[in-house]
Amino acid sequence: MMGWNEIMGHNLHNYQDQKDTKTTQKLAKESIIHFWKGDVALATTAASAGYEIVNSLHNYTYLDYKYKNLPLSKAYSFDPIPEKLDEQFHDKVIGLGCQMWGEWIPTNGEMHYQVFPRIAAYAEIGWTEKKHKNFGTFKASLKNLQKRWTAKGIYFAPDAYLEK
């Protein structure tokens, strides 16, 4: 089972009452915590309790965010292992996620535009060792992907718009 970090009983929303997130039930040890909001202390709490983590910190991974708030360079810079997470817990971070919340996206074309090319950045983050990442090389490789996306009728954000 996987659940957003609220599954551990943390109150992440200042508009909620603390009693709304309290529970007396024990979370199964096999559960995976989907870390989407909060500080590294919440990730440390989960990892030190033995839980695995998928990191999807919202301000780096939410594809419905506009490019001015989440440009391609910021998406590419995301590191699933939080900077201040103690090294003993790094192996508890098993990957990353990126979300497209579509309730405010009126068309498939606009959804494609929001997703592509950032989805390629997240794929590279997930599959490439940090020491081998290079944003310039990644951007150059996008040309081949853009040709494939065009052939498949997938809309993508144009290069000129990616860094706004």
N, C-alpha and C positions, 0 to 999 in steps of 0.2 A: 504494500500500500504506500502511496505517496500523498503527501498533503502539504499545503502551504504552511509557512512557519507558524501560523496561528494554531496548528494542530498540537503544538506543545503547550498551549495555554497562554501564549504571549499576547498581550494587548498591543497591537500595532497601530491602532487608530485612536487618536485623541478624542474622538466623538463617542467612543464606546465606554461603557461603565466597566470597571475591572471585573465585576462579578459575572459579566457576560462571557468571559473567556476562561473562567475557572472550571476545572473538572476534577472529579474524584476517580475517573477511570485511568487505567495505566495504558500508555501507548505501546503497542507491540514493538519489540526491539528490531524487527525486520522492516519497520516503516522507514521510508526515505523522506527527509525533510526538504521541501522545495523552498529554498531561501529566496524570497522576493523583495523583502523590505526589512529595514532595521539595520542595526549596527553589527559589528563583528562579534560583540558579546553574545548575541543571539545564536550566531553560527558556532561560536565556541561552546556555548551551553549544549547545543545539539550534538556536536562532535564529541565532547567530553562525556556525554551520556551514552556514547556508542553508536549514534545514528549516522547514516550516510547522508550526504547533502548533494542536491542538484542546485547549483547557484544560478539564479535568474534575477539578479538584482535589477529592479524595475527601471532605474534611470540609465541602465546600460543595455537592456535587452527587450524593452517593450516596443515592438515593431509598429504599433499604432501611434507612437510619438512622432511628431513632425521632425524633419531632417534638421531644422534649426536647433532643436533640443537634443537630437541624437544623430549627429552626422555620421557618415560612414567611418571616418577616422576614430570617433569615439567608440562606435560599435566594435571596430577592429581592435581597439586598445583594451577591451574587456579581458580581465583575467578571472577565471572562475574561482581561483583560490584567493580569498580576500587578503589584501596586503598585510593586515595586522593579525591574521590567523596564525597562531603558534604552529611551528613546523611539525610538531608531533601530530597535528590534526590534518595535515595536507592530504593524506591518503583517504580521509573521510569524504573529501570532495570528489565525487565520481563523475561529474560532468556539468554541463550548463544547459539551460533552456532559453528559448526566446519565444515570446508570446505575441500573437496578433489578436487583439480584442476587436472584434468586428462590428460591435453594435453601433458604432458611429461611422462606419465605412460604407458609403452608399452603393458602390459598384465593385465588381470583380477587378476592373481595371485599376481603380484607386487602391484596392487591396494589394494587387501586384506591385504597384508603384511604391507602396509603403514597405513591402517585404523585400523586393529585389532592388539593389544588390546586397542589402544588409544580411540577408540569409546566407549568402556566400561567405561573408566575414565570420559569422558564427560557426559555420561549418569548418572553416580553416582554424579557428580558435580551438574547436573541439578535437581536431585531428592532427594538429601540428604542434610540435614541441615549441615552447616559448622562445627558445634560443634560435629557432629556425624561421620565426615570423619576421616578415619585412613588409611594411605597408606599401612601399613603392612597387615592389615585385607583385604584391597582391593586386594593386590597382592596374598594373600593366596586364595581368592575367585576366582581368575582367572583360577585356575586349573579346576574347574567345567565348566567354560565357554569354555576353550580350548578344553575340551572333546566334547562339543556340536559343536564347530566350526569344529573340525576335522571330526566329523560324517557328517557334512553338506558339507564337501569339501572346507571349507574356510581356506585359508592360513593365518598365523599370525606370527608376529615377535617372535622369540624364546626368552625365558627369559634372556639368556646370552647377548642378543643384545640390550635389552631395555634401559639400562642405559649408553650407550656409547655416 
